[in-house]
Amino acid sequence: MKLLFDQNLSPTLPLRLVDIFPSAVHVQNIGLDQAHDRQVWEYAQKERFVIITKDNDFNEMSQMLGYPPYVIWIRKGNCSTDTLETLIRQRYDLIMEWEQQEVPGLVVLL
């Protein structure tokens, strides 16, 4: 699975998670750190990325535009990068199962 980490998440997360998501990138690494959400959406759609974000805007876009791209919406308040890394690692099986089932394109991590 190719994860595209949104601007509101630490650019270190793809590096921290390379062992389980080797194709993960941060928007900063591909020149989209100043892009509007719609541009990120279109890039993810074209390149077959799953957007991972803390931003409700992608949830709303998925309801309006459908899928793909698929979205992982982290609904955890202010927390450290360590906490987010742990959360993603703990939910790895859920994320991979969700992708394989090709169910509706949004998963929420709390």
N, C-alpha and C positions, 0 to 999 in steps of 0.2 A: 504494500500500500504506500502510495506517495502522499505524504502530508505536507501541506503548505501552511506554515505558522503565520498567523496574522500579526500585524504591527503591535497589537496590544499584548503580545506574549514576548518573552525574552528571546532574543536572537541566539542565545546559547542552547535553547531547548533541542533543536535538531542535532547538535553535537552531543548533547547528553544522552540522547535517545538513539544514536546511530546504530547501536547493537540490535535494536528491535525494529527500527524504522530507518533503514539505511538510505532511502531515497528522500527523506524529509529535508525540506529547505525552509528558510524564513524569507518573508517578502523582501527584507533588506538585502539578502544575498542575490536577488534577481532583479534589483532595481525598481521594486514596487513599493518601497517603504513610504513614499509620498503619494502613492496612487489612491484614487477613490475606490470605495468598496466594489463598485461595478466593474472597474478595471481588474481588480483582484479576482472577482467572480469569473470574468471572461477568460482570464489567463488560466485559472484552475480548470475551467470547463474544457478549454482547448488542449491543455497539457495533461488532463486526467488526474488532477490532484484532488485530494480531500482537504477542504479548508478546516483548520482547527483555530478556534477563536474564542474570545470572551465577549464578543460584540453581538448584541441582539440583532443588528442590522442584517447579518447573514441569515439568521433565522427568518426574518421577514422577507428577505429576497427569495429564499427557498420556497416560501409559501406563495409568493407572487409568480416566480419564474419556473418553479419545478426543479427537477434534477436531471442531469448532473449540473454542477458539481455537488457532491455530498458534503455535509457540514457536521463537524463535531463542535458542539457548543458547550464550553466550560462555564458552568454557572456557579462558580465558587467566588466568593467575595475577594477582597484584597488578600493576597497570600504570596508567599515567596516562590521563587522559581523551583526551589527544592520540593515544596509542597506540590506544585504542578507536575513536576517530573514524577513524583511518587504516585500521584493520582493517575496519570497516563499509564504508568507501568502496572498499577493495580488493575486497571480496566483494559489491559491489552487484549485479553481473551474476548471480552465483550466487543471491542472495536473490530477485531478480526472476524468474529462470528457475524457481526452486523454487515460487514462488507461482503462476505460470502453469500449472505442471504438476499442481497440486493433488495432490502426492504426500504420503506420510505427514507428519504435521504438526509435525515437529521437524527443525530444521537446526542443526548444531553448527558454530560458528566457533572455530577454534583460532588 
